[in-house]
Amino acid sequence: MTLRDAEALYLKQIHRLLYQAFVEIRQQGREKNCAPVVGLANLLHVVPLDLERAANGEIGYEDVFNSLMYRADELNCRAWIEAEISRMKP
């Protein structure tokens, strides 16, 4: 296995672990009846898979962001995302 192959494998594993973590967090939130945790995990659980696609050149990072914002609108989380973005320093 080349270094490039190993890095690609690590990247894929990281993205899949993050995806699985968000799925697990969402399930735990449901079991604990914690709507904010469920909402955020539901919003974010597909982002690692989109990031994997972007890293592979299948889509752009702007597509990842736009998909996130679309899901935020669907799930009524846009205000949270915009508040968090406004706290970020350029």
Biopython code that builds the backbone (N, CA, C, O; Angstrom):
import numpy as np
from Bio.PDB.StructureBuilder import StructureBuilder

atoms = [
    (1, "MET", "N", (0.857, -1.176, 0.000)),
    (1, "MET", "CA", (0.000, 0.000, 0.000)),
    (1, "MET", "C", (0.903, 1.238, 0.000)),
    (1, "MET", "O", (1.824, 1.362, 0.807)),
    (2, "THR", "N", (0.612, 2.133, -0.916)),
    (2, "THR", "CA", (1.401, 3.360, -0.997)),
    (2, "THR", "C", (0.958, 4.334, 0.090)),
    (2, "THR", "O", (-0.094, 4.153, 0.704)),
    (3, "LEU", "N", (1.754, 5.354, 0.321)),
    (3, "LEU", "CA", (1.410, 6.393, 1.290)),
    (3, "LEU", "C", (0.113, 7.077, 0.885)),
    (3, "LEU", "O", (-0.730, 7.370, 1.732)),
    (4, "ARG", "N", (-0.044, 7.329, -0.398)),
    (4, "ARG", "CA", (-1.274, 7.969, -0.894)),
    (4, "ARG", "C", (-2.495, 7.083, -0.629)),
    (4, "ARG", "O", (-3.544, 7.575, -0.214)),
    (5, "ASP", "N", (-2.354, 5.786, -0.869)),
    (5, "ASP", "CA", (-3.450, 4.848, -0.601)),
    (5, "ASP", "C", (-3.787, 4.820, 0.889)),
    (5, "ASP", "O", (-4.958, 4.801, 1.269)),
    (6, "ALA", "N", (-2.766, 4.818, 1.716)),
    (6, "ALA", "CA", (-2.976, 4.796, 3.166)),
    (6, "ALA", "C", (-3.694, 6.064, 3.620)),
    (6, "ALA", "O", (-4.609, 6.005, 4.442)),
    (7, "GLU", "N", (-3.279, 7.202, 3.086)),
    (7, "GLU", "CA", (-3.940, 8.458, 3.458)),
    (7, "GLU", "C", (-5.396, 8.456, 3.018)),
    (7, "GLU", "O", (-6.266, 8.923, 3.753)),
    (8, "ALA", "N", (-5.667, 7.938, 1.832)),
    (8, "ALA", "CA", (-7.051, 7.857, 1.346)),
    (8, "ALA", "C", (-7.879, 6.943, 2.249)),
    (8, "ALA", "O", (-9.034, 7.243, 2.551)),
    (9, "LEU", "N", (-7.289, 5.836, 2.675)),
    (9, "LEU", "CA", (-7.986, 4.921, 3.573)),
    (9, "LEU", "C", (-8.266, 5.585, 4.920)),
    (9, "LEU", "O", (-9.372, 5.480, 5.450)),
    (10, "TYR", "N", (-7.267, 6.265, 5.468)),
    (10, "TYR", "CA", (-7.462, 6.961, 6.750)),
    (10, "TYR", "C", (-8.544, 8.018, 6.633)),
    (10, "TYR", "O", (-9.384, 8.154, 7.523)),
    (11, "LEU", "N", (-8.527, 8.762, 5.546)),
    (11, "LEU", "CA", (-9.523, 9.803, 5.341)),
    (11, "LEU", "C", (-10.929, 9.198, 5.284)),
    (11, "LEU", "O", (-11.864, 9.715, 5.895)),
    (12, "LYS", "N", (-11.061, 8.110, 4.549)),
    (12, "LYS", "CA", (-12.359, 7.441, 4.455)),
    (12, "LYS", "C", (-12.798, 6.930, 5.827)),
    (12, "LYS", "O", (-13.961, 7.079, 6.200)),
    (13, "GLN", "N", (-11.884, 6.337, 6.571)),
    (13, "GLN", "CA", (-12.228, 5.823, 7.895)),
    (13, "GLN", "C", (-12.638, 6.944, 8.836)),
    (13, "GLN", "O", (-13.580, 6.784, 9.613)),
    (14, "ILE", "N", (-11.948, 8.069, 8.778)),
    (14, "ILE", "CA", (-12.308, 9.214, 9.626)),
    (14, "ILE", "C", (-13.701, 9.706, 9.287)),
    (14, "ILE", "O", (-14.511, 9.943, 10.183)),
    (15, "HIS", "N", (-13.991, 9.861, 8.002)),
    (15, "HIS", "CA", (-15.322, 10.330, 7.603)),
    (15, "HIS", "C", (-16.405, 9.353, 8.049)),
    (15, "HIS", "O", (-17.452, 9.767, 8.547)),
    (16, "ARG", "N", (-16.154, 8.066, 7.874)),
    (16, "ARG", "CA", (-17.157, 7.071, 8.253)),
    (16, "ARG", "C", (-17.334, 6.995, 9.772)),
    (16, "ARG", "O", (-18.445, 6.786, 10.257)),
    (17, "LEU", "N", (-16.249, 7.164, 10.516)),
    (17, "LEU", "CA", (-16.360, 7.182, 11.987)),
    (17, "LEU", "C", (-17.154, 8.391, 12.464)),
    (17, "LEU", "O", (-17.976, 8.276, 13.373)),
    (18, "LEU", "N", (-16.914, 9.535, 11.861)),
    (18, "LEU", "CA", (-17.687, 10.724, 12.232)),
    (18, "LEU", "C", (-19.167, 10.543, 11.901)),
    (18, "LEU", "O", (-20.036, 10.904, 12.695)),
    (19, "TYR", "N", (-19.444, 9.987, 10.734)),
    (19, "TYR", "CA", (-20.833, 9.702, 10.366)),
    (19, "TYR", "C", (-21.476, 8.788, 11.408)),
    (19, "TYR", "O", (-22.561, 9.076, 11.914)),
    (20, "GLN", "N", (-20.803, 7.693, 11.721)),
    (20, "GLN", "CA", (-21.352, 6.733, 12.673)),
    (20, "GLN", "C", (-21.528, 7.353, 14.053)),
    (20, "GLN", "O", (-22.491, 7.048, 14.756)),
    (21, "ALA", "N", (-20.598, 8.225, 14.441)),
    (21, "ALA", "CA", (-20.710, 8.901, 15.741)),
    (21, "ALA", "C", (-21.959, 9.769, 15.788)),
    (21, "ALA", "O", (-22.681, 9.758, 16.785)),
    (22, "PHE", "N", (-22.222, 10.519, 14.722)),
    (22, "PHE", "CA", (-23.433, 11.351, 14.707)),
    (22, "PHE", "C", (-24.703, 10.505, 14.732)),
    (22, "PHE", "O", (-25.687, 10.878, 15.371)),
    (23, "VAL", "N", (-24.684, 9.370, 14.040)),
    (23, "VAL", "CA", (-25.844, 8.466, 14.075)),
    (23, "VAL", "C", (-26.052, 7.960, 15.504)),
    (23, "VAL", "O", (-27.179, 7.913, 15.995)),
    (24, "GLU", "N", (-24.964, 7.585, 16.160)),
    (24, "GLU", "CA", (-25.047, 7.087, 17.539)),
    (24, "GLU", "C", (-25.513, 8.193, 18.499)),
    (24, "GLU", "O", (-26.341, 7.950, 19.377)),
    (25, "ILE", "N", (-24.983, 9.391, 18.327)),
    (25, "ILE", "CA", (-25.401, 10.525, 19.175)),
    (25, "ILE", "C", (-26.890, 10.793, 18.987)),
    (25, "ILE", "O", (-27.610, 11.045, 19.953)),
    (26, "ARG", "N", (-27.345, 10.738, 17.741)),
    (26, "ARG", "CA", (-28.774, 10.951, 17.470)),
    (26, "ARG", "C", (-29.618, 9.892, 18.187)),
    (26, "ARG", "O", (-30.640, 10.217, 18.790)),
    (27, "GLN", "N", (-29.194, 8.642, 18.120)),
    (27, "GLN", "CA", (-29.931, 7.570, 18.788)),
    (27, "GLN", "C", (-29.947, 7.763, 20.296)),
    (27, "GLN", "O", (-30.984, 7.595, 20.938)),
    (28, "GLN", "N", (-28.800, 8.114, 20.859)),
    (28, "GLN", "CA", (-28.736, 8.361, 22.302)),
    (28, "GLN", "C", (-29.637, 9.538, 22.693)),
    (28, "GLN", "O", (-30.300, 9.503, 23.730)),
    (29, "GLY", "N", (-29.656, 10.568, 21.862)),
    (29, "GLY", "CA", (-30.539, 11.711, 22.120)),
    (29, "GLY", "C", (-32.003, 11.304, 22.115)),
    (29, "GLY", "O", (-32.791, 11.783, 22.931)),
    (30, "ARG", "N", (-32.365, 10.422, 21.198)),
    (30, "ARG", "CA", (-33.751, 9.934, 21.162)),
    (30, "ARG", "C", (-34.079, 9.143, 22.420)),
    (30, "ARG", "O", (-35.150, 9.303, 23.007)),
    (31, "GLU", "N", (-33.144, 8.284, 22.830)),
    (31, "GLU", "CA", (-33.375, 7.470, 24.023)),
    (31, "GLU", "C", (-33.499, 8.335, 25.274)),
    (31, "GLU", "O", (-34.240, 7.994, 26.196)),
    (32, "LYS", "N", (-32.776, 9.448, 25.305)),
    (32, "LYS", "CA", (-32.802, 10.347, 26.474)),
    (32, "LYS", "C", (-33.833, 11.462, 26.318)),
    (32, "LYS", "O", (-33.953, 12.327, 27.186)),
    (33, "ASN", "N", (-34.580, 11.440, 25.206)),
    (33, "ASN", "CA", (-35.591, 12.461, 24.940)),
    (33, "ASN", "C", (-34.996, 13.869, 24.925)),
    (33, "ASN", "O", (-35.575, 14.798, 25.487)),
    (34, "CYS", "N", (-33.859, 14.021, 24.292)),
    (34, "CYS", "CA", (-33.149, 15.297, 24.239)),
    (34, "CYS", "C", (-33.225, 15.848, 22.814)),
    (34, "CYS", "O", (-32.365, 15.572, 21.979)),
    (35, "ALA", "N", (-34.268, 16.629, 22.559)),
    (35, "ALA", "CA", (-34.544, 17.130, 21.211)),
    (35, "ALA", "C", (-33.387, 17.937, 20.608)),
    (35, "ALA", "O", (-33.095, 17.754, 19.426)),
    (36, "PRO", "N", (-32.715, 18.821, 21.360)),
    (36, "PRO", "CA", (-31.616, 19.574, 20.737)),
    (36, "PRO", "C", (-30.480, 18.670, 20.244)),
    (36, "PRO", "O", (-29.907, 18.918, 19.183)),
    (37, "VAL", "N", (-30.160, 17.640, 20.998)),
    (37, "VAL", "CA", (-29.103, 16.703, 20.598)),
    (37, "VAL", "C", (-29.542, 15.948, 19.348)),
    (37, "VAL", "O", (-28.760, 15.796, 18.410)),
    (38, "VAL", "N", (-30.772, 15.479, 19.329)),
    (38, "VAL", "CA", (-31.296, 14.762, 18.167)),
    (38, "VAL", "C", (-31.270, 15.673, 16.942)),
    (38, "VAL", "O", (-30.873, 15.252, 15.856)),
    (39, "GLY", "N", (-31.695, 16.919, 17.123)),
    (39, "GLY", "CA", (-31.743, 17.864, 16.011)),
    (39, "GLY", "C", (-30.380, 18.139, 15.410)),
    (39, "GLY", "O", (-30.216, 18.099, 14.191)),
    (40, "LEU", "N", (-29.401, 18.418, 16.257)),
    (40, "LEU", "CA", (-28.060, 18.698, 15.749)),
    (40, "LEU", "C", (-27.429, 17.460, 15.104)),
    (40, "LEU", "O", (-26.802, 17.557, 14.050)),
    (41, "ALA", "N", (-27.595, 16.316, 15.732)),
    (41, "ALA", "CA", (-27.035, 15.088, 15.151)),
    (41, "ALA", "C", (-27.721, 14.767, 13.828)),
    (41, "ALA", "O", (-27.074, 14.315, 12.883)),
    (42, "ASN", "N", (-29.019, 14.997, 13.760)),
    (42, "ASN", "CA", (-29.760, 14.756, 12.529)),
    (42, "ASN", "C", (-29.281, 15.701, 11.429)),
    (42, "ASN", "O", (-29.158, 15.303, 10.271)),
    (43, "LEU", "N", (-29.015, 16.941, 11.793)),
    (43, "LEU", "CA", (-28.515, 17.918, 10.838)),
    (43, "LEU", "C", (-27.125, 17.538, 10.330)),
    (43, "LEU", "O", (-26.851, 17.629, 9.133)),
    (44, "LEU", "N", (-26.262, 17.118, 11.229)),
    (44, "LEU", "CA", (-24.844, 16.958, 10.901)),
    (44, "LEU", "C", (-24.417, 15.554, 10.475)),
    (44, "LEU", "O", (-23.302, 15.380, 9.983)),
    (45, "HIS", "N", (-25.269, 14.559, 10.650)),
    (45, "HIS", "CA", (-24.789, 13.191, 10.433)),
    (45, "HIS", "C", (-24.364, 12.898, 8.999)),
    (45, "HIS", "O", (-23.521, 12.026, 8.790)),
    (46, "VAL", "N", (-24.904, 13.580, 8.018)),
    (46, "VAL", "CA", (-24.510, 13.315, 6.629)),
    (46, "VAL", "C", (-23.323, 14.156, 6.165)),
    (46, "VAL", "O", (-22.751, 13.892, 5.108)),
    (47, "VAL", "N", (-22.956, 15.155, 6.944)),
    (47, "VAL", "CA", (-21.852, 16.036, 6.545)),
    (47, "VAL", "C", (-20.546, 15.267, 6.335)),
    (47, "VAL", "O", (-19.869, 15.516, 5.338)),
    (48, "PRO", "N", (-20.157, 14.345, 7.221)),
    (48, "PRO", "CA", (-18.904, 13.612, 6.966)),
    (48, "PRO", "C", (-18.907, 12.848, 5.637)),
    (48, "PRO", "O", (-17.873, 12.757, 4.975)),
    (49, "LEU", "N", (-20.052, 12.304, 5.246)),
    (49, "LEU", "CA", (-20.117, 11.590, 3.972)),
    (49, "LEU", "C", (-19.991, 12.566, 2.806)),
    (49, "LEU", "O", (-19.360, 12.249, 1.797)),
    (50, "ASP", "N", (-20.589, 13.754, 2.939)),
    (50, "ASP", "CA", (-20.434, 14.788, 1.916)),
    (50, "ASP", "C", (-18.979, 15.269, 1.854)),
    (50, "ASP", "O", (-18.449, 15.521, 0.772)),
    (51, "LEU", "N", (-18.342, 15.394, 3.017)),
    (51, "LEU", "CA", (-16.938, 15.797, 3.045)),
    (51, "LEU", "C", (-16.055, 14.748, 2.368)),
    (51, "LEU", "O", (-15.081, 15.088, 1.696)),
    (52, "GLU", "N", (-16.397, 13.493, 2.547)),
    (52, "GLU", "CA", (-15.659, 12.417, 1.873)),
    (52, "GLU", "C", (-15.783, 12.558, 0.364)),
    (52, "GLU", "O", (-14.800, 12.413, -0.364)),
    (53, "ARG", "N", (-16.985, 12.838, -0.098)),
    (53, "ARG", "CA", (-17.206, 13.033, -1.540)),
    (53, "ARG", "C", (-16.429, 14.241, -2.048)),
    (53, "ARG", "O", (-15.877, 14.213, -3.148)),
    (54, "ALA", "N", (-16.387, 15.302, -1.243)),
    (54, "ALA", "CA", (-15.629, 16.494, -1.640)),
    (54, "ALA", "C", (-14.133, 16.192, -1.681)),
    (54, "ALA", "O", (-13.434, 16.627, -2.596)),
    (55, "ALA", "N", (-13.646, 15.451, -0.696)),
    (55, "ALA", "CA", (-12.227, 15.101, -0.666)),
    (55, "ALA", "C", (-11.842, 14.251, -1.872)),
    (55, "ALA", "O", (-10.703, 14.297, -2.338)),
    (56, "ASN", "N", (-12.805, 13.473, -2.375)),
    (56, "ASN", "CA", (-12.563, 12.638, -3.553)),
    (56, "ASN", "C", (-12.791, 13.388, -4.863)),
    (56, "ASN", "O", (-12.619, 12.818, -5.941)),
    (57, "GLY", "N", (-13.176, 14.661, -4.777)),
    (57, "GLY", "CA", (-13.394, 15.467, -5.969)),
    (57, "GLY", "C", (-14.726, 15.238, -6.652)),
    (57, "GLY", "O", (-14.942, 15.721, -7.764)),
    (58, "GLU", "N", (-15.633, 14.502, -6.001)),
    (58, "GLU", "CA", (-16.936, 14.224, -6.598)),
    (58, "GLU", "C", (-17.853, 15.440, -6.543)),
    (58, "GLU", "O", (-18.667, 15.654, -7.441)),
    (59, "ILE", "N", (-17.717, 16.230, -5.490)),
    (59, "ILE", "CA", (-18.480, 17.468, -5.314)),
    (59, "ILE", "C", (-17.523, 18.505, -4.734)),
    (59, "ILE", "O", (-16.418, 18.169, -4.308)),
    (60, "GLY", "N", (-17.951, 19.763, -4.720)),
    (60, "GLY", "CA", (-17.129, 20.813, -4.143)),
    (60, "GLY", "C", (-17.532, 21.095, -2.700)),
    (60, "GLY", "O", (-18.605, 20.696, -2.249)),
    (61, "TYR", "N", (-16.654, 21.786, -1.989)),
    (61, "TYR", "CA", (-16.963, 22.120, -0.600)),
    (61, "TYR", "C", (-18.122, 23.114, -0.516)),
    (61, "TYR", "O", (-18.843, 23.148, 0.481)),
    (62, "GLU", "N", (-18.296, 23.910, -1.550)),
    (62, "GLU", "CA", (-19.471, 24.791, -1.596)),
    (62, "GLU", "C", (-20.744, 23.948, -1.647)),
    (62, "GLU", "O", (-21.751, 24.310, -1.038)),
    (63, "ASP", "N", (-20.707, 22.838, -2.364)),
    (63, "ASP", "CA", (-21.849, 21.921, -2.415)),
    (63, "ASP", "C", (-22.141, 21.345, -1.033)),
    (63, "ASP", "O", (-23.300, 21.214, -0.640)),
    (64, "VAL", "N", (-21.089, 21.004, -0.303)),
    (64, "VAL", "CA", (-21.258, 20.489, 1.058)),
    (64, "VAL", "C", (-21.945, 21.536, 1.915)),
    (64, "VAL", "O", (-22.893, 21.232, 2.639)),
    (65, "PHE", "N", (-21.466, 22.768, 1.834)),
    (65, "PHE", "CA", (-22.050, 23.852, 2.621)),
    (65, "PHE", "C", (-23.504, 24.095, 2.222)),
    (65, "PHE", "O", (-24.371, 24.231, 3.085)),
    (66, "ASN", "N", (-23.769, 24.148, 0.925)),
    (66, "ASN", "CA", (-25.142, 24.387, 0.469)),
    (66, "ASN", "C", (-26.080, 23.265, 0.894)),
    (66, "ASN", "O", (-27.231, 23.517, 1.250)),
    (67, "SER", "N", (-25.595, 22.038, 0.858)),
    (67, "SER", "CA", (-26.398, 20.903, 1.316)),
    (67, "SER", "C", (-26.709, 21.024, 2.804)),
    (67, "SER", "O", (-27.826, 20.753, 3.244)),
    (68, "LEU", "N", (-25.701, 21.435, 3.571)),
    (68, "LEU", "CA", (-25.906, 21.635, 5.012)),
    (68, "LEU", "C", (-26.955, 22.707, 5.261)),
    (68, "LEU", "O", (-27.837, 22.529, 6.101)),
    (69, "MET", "N", (-26.867, 23.813, 4.540)),
    (69, "MET", "CA", (-27.834, 24.896, 4.726)),
    (69, "MET", "C", (-29.247, 24.471, 4.295)),
    (69, "MET", "O", (-30.232, 24.864, 4.919)),
    (70, "TYR", "N", (-29.337, 23.683, 3.247)),
    (70, "TYR", "CA", (-30.631, 23.167, 2.810)),
    (70, "TYR", "C", (-31.246, 22.293, 3.903)),
    (70, "TYR", "O", (-32.426, 22.431, 4.226)),
    (71, "ARG", "N", (-30.440, 21.397, 4.467)),
    (71, "ARG", "CA", (-30.928, 20.536, 5.559)),
    (71, "ARG", "C", (-31.291, 21.376, 6.777)),
    (71, "ARG", "O", (-32.258, 21.074, 7.477)),
    (72, "ALA", "N", (-30.527, 22.420, 7.028)),
    (72, "ALA", "CA", (-30.819, 23.300, 8.160)),
    (72, "ALA", "C", (-32.179, 23.955, 7.985)),
    (72, "ALA", "O", (-32.938, 24.085, 8.946)),
    (73, "ASP", "N", (-32.485, 24.363, 6.774)),
    (73, "ASP", "CA", (-33.814, 24.937, 6.504)),
    (73, "ASP", "C", (-34.905, 23.889, 6.720)),
    (73, "ASP", "O", (-35.938, 24.174, 7.326)),
    (74, "GLU", "N", (-34.667, 22.683, 6.222)),
    (74, "GLU", "CA", (-35.642, 21.599, 6.377)),
    (74, "GLU", "C", (-35.899, 21.268, 7.847)),
    (74, "GLU", "O", (-37.026, 20.967, 8.237)),
    (75, "LEU", "N", (-34.844, 21.328, 8.651)),
    (75, "LEU", "CA", (-34.932, 20.911, 10.052)),
    (75, "LEU", "C", (-35.078, 22.081, 11.022)),
    (75, "LEU", "O", (-35.019, 21.904, 12.239)),
    (76, "ASN", "N", (-35.269, 23.274, 10.470)),
    (76, "ASN", "CA", (-35.458, 24.467, 11.310)),
    (76, "ASN", "C", (-34.239, 24.782, 12.179)),
    (76, "ASN", "O", (-34.387, 25.188, 13.332)),
    (77, "CYS", "N", (-33.053, 24.599, 11.637)),
    (77, "CYS", "CA", (-31.809, 24.836, 12.376)),
    (77, "CYS", "C", (-30.969, 25.960, 11.788)),
    (77, "CYS", "O", (-29.837, 26.174, 12.222)),
    (78, "ARG", "N", (-31.493, 26.665, 10.827)),
    (78, "ARG", "CA", (-30.682, 27.681, 10.139)),
    (78, "ARG", "C", (-30.206, 28.770, 11.100)),
    (78, "ARG", "O", (-29.067, 29.225, 11.002)),
    (79, "ALA", "N", (-31.048, 29.181, 12.006)),
    (79, "ALA", "CA", (-30.655, 30.227, 12.956)),
    (79, "ALA", "C", (-29.445, 29.788, 13.778)),
    (79, "ALA", "O", (-28.552, 30.592, 14.045)),
    (80, "TRP", "N", (-29.411, 28.527, 14.177)),
    (80, "TRP", "CA", (-28.274, 28.026, 14.946)),
    (80, "TRP", "C", (-26.997, 28.095, 14.113)),
    (80, "TRP", "O", (-25.962, 28.552, 14.596)),
    (81, "ILE", "N", (-27.072, 27.642, 12.866)),
    (81, "ILE", "CA", (-25.884, 27.661, 12.002)),
    (81, "ILE", "C", (-25.412, 29.096, 11.779)),
    (81, "ILE", "O", (-24.218, 29.377, 11.880)),
    (82, "GLU", "N", (-26.329, 29.992, 11.480)),
    (82, "GLU", "CA", (-25.940, 31.376, 11.229)),
    (82, "GLU", "C", (-25.326, 32.014, 12.471)),
    (82, "GLU", "O", (-24.379, 32.794, 12.363)),
    (83, "ALA", "N", (-25.856, 31.690, 13.646)),
    (83, "ALA", "CA", (-25.286, 32.221, 14.888)),
    (83, "ALA", "C", (-23.872, 31.696, 15.095)),
    (83, "ALA", "O", (-22.980, 32.452, 15.481)),
    (84, "GLU", "N", (-23.660, 30.416, 14.842)),
    (84, "GLU", "CA", (-22.329, 29.830, 14.999)),
    (84, "GLU", "C", (-21.343, 30.417, 13.986)),
    (84, "GLU", "O", (-20.192, 30.693, 14.325)),
    (85, "ILE", "N", (-21.787, 30.603, 12.769)),
    (85, "ILE", "CA", (-20.914, 31.177, 11.739)),
    (85, "ILE", "C", (-20.536, 32.610, 12.104)),
    (85, "ILE", "O", (-19.399, 33.031, 11.890)),
    (86, "SER", "N", (-21.484, 33.351, 12.647)),
    (86, "SER", "CA", (-21.186, 34.742, 13.002)),
    (86, "SER", "C", (-20.170, 34.824, 14.147)),
    (86, "SER", "O", (-19.499, 35.845, 14.297)),
    (87, "ARG", "N", (-20.049, 33.777, 14.945)),
    (87, "ARG", "CA", (-19.062, 33.746, 16.030)),
    (87, "ARG", "C", (-17.656, 33.398, 15.559)),
    (87, "ARG", "O", (-16.683, 33.605, 16.284)),
    (88, "MET", "N", (-17.554, 32.870, 14.348)),
    (88, "MET", "CA", (-16.258, 32.450, 13.814)),
    (88, "MET", "C", (-15.481, 33.663, 13.330)),
    (88, "MET", "O", (-16.028, 34.584, 12.723)),
    (89, "LYS", "N", (-14.203, 33.631, 13.618)),
    (89, "LYS", "CA", (-13.340, 34.715, 13.131)),
    (89, "LYS", "C", (-12.769, 34.306, 11.785)),
    (89, "LYS", "O", (-12.401, 33.147, 11.594)),
    (90, "PRO", "N", (-12.692, 35.251, 10.842)),
    (90, "PRO", "CA", (-12.158, 34.914, 9.502)),
    (90, "PRO", "C", (-10.701, 34.509, 9.547)),
    (90, "PRO", "O", (-10.115, 34.199, 8.510)),
]
sb = StructureBuilder()
sb.init_structure("model")
sb.init_model(0)
sb.init_chain("A")
sb.init_seg("    ")
for serial, (resi, resn, name, xyz) in enumerate(atoms, 1):
    if name == "N":
        sb.init_residue(resn, " ", resi, " ")
    sb.init_atom(name, np.array(xyz, "f"), 0.0, 1.0, " ", f" {name:<3s}", serial, name[0])
structure = sb.get_structure()
